[in-house]
Amino acid sequence: MKAVRMHGYGGVEQLFYEDAPEPRLVQSGDVIVKLKAAAINHIDIWNRMGVTGIAVPMPHILGADGAGIVAEVGANVGNVKAGDRVCLYPLTGCDQCEFCLTDRDFMCFRLRVLGERLEGTYARYVKLPAQNCFPIPADYSFEEAAAFPLVFITLWRMLVTNAELKPGETVLIIGIGGGVASASLQVAKKIGARVIVTSGSEEKLARAKNLGADHGIHHRTQDFVAEVRRLTGERGVDVVLDCVGGEVWRKSLTCLALEGRLVTCGATAGGHAVDDIAAICSKELKIYGSTLGSREEFRLLSNFLNRAKIRPIIDSVFPLREAAAAQRYVEEARQFGKVVLKIPD
Ligand SMILES: [Zn+2]
């Protein structure tokens, strides 16, 4: 089959569009999916660079997000059949630890994610457990079905499960433009929250306004802490989504109202931020770190997307053979929404 494989850790020059062996069914609970689309995530880039600390045999197929048609099912599979259109819940655990035994395998110490410890979705076929196959929401295209799982499950756990964002509350989203941030904007608006976003790009702020953002703050020309104070009548916001970290982190804490919640799923500007512990205590702040989410959260999320008629934002679609160019585009942070790979028949 055709696939994009990584031959070593490093830059995009390590990615090759080439022939690779097709996956074979071994476990009776597994399925093989003929992929129609995959999506690019930062996790693919970190895996390619070798900064995750996870060593994989080379050559290796990247890609955590995908959607396609079930091609083959193991003897014990009952939830899907050949021909079903499916999107993929991207991780699986060991089935034995306390987390796996209580529907929290995303917290498993032996977590395996597609494209990480498992062969990924930059390929014509992928093998995975049948319980990771979910129906594609409503009338999504394969590109849309590949674009939503990783970012939406991540934001769902952050904003809905952990921060418990409520209608009428105000949320501040730092750095609108990335997949999680733009998807958070969509979900927060449907929940009924007031949404303030920041960006260093006028174009991204304009796109966020078109998606329903109530206020946009240009963080290079405006002091976003002062602006948030002004917009909230000195009160501050209920929730901040900060996946930037670094210098921004302390400002994010400053923007929170009493009993405010800060959620994060990473730190693109540096993971060793300075906390304002006095503010955390005196304002009774809560800080939630999140990584992915459970199958139950994925099921609720899929239902929500159907009911709320949310479609993932797709910035651009590259052919599979141009995966290297697509990754470079994401590394340069030029996108608004998701960058998708279309997989040829
Ligand atoms: Zn486990």
Residues whose N, C-alpha, C, O or C-beta is under 5 A from the ligand:
A	BS01	ZN	G93 C94 D95 Q96 C97 C100 C108 F109
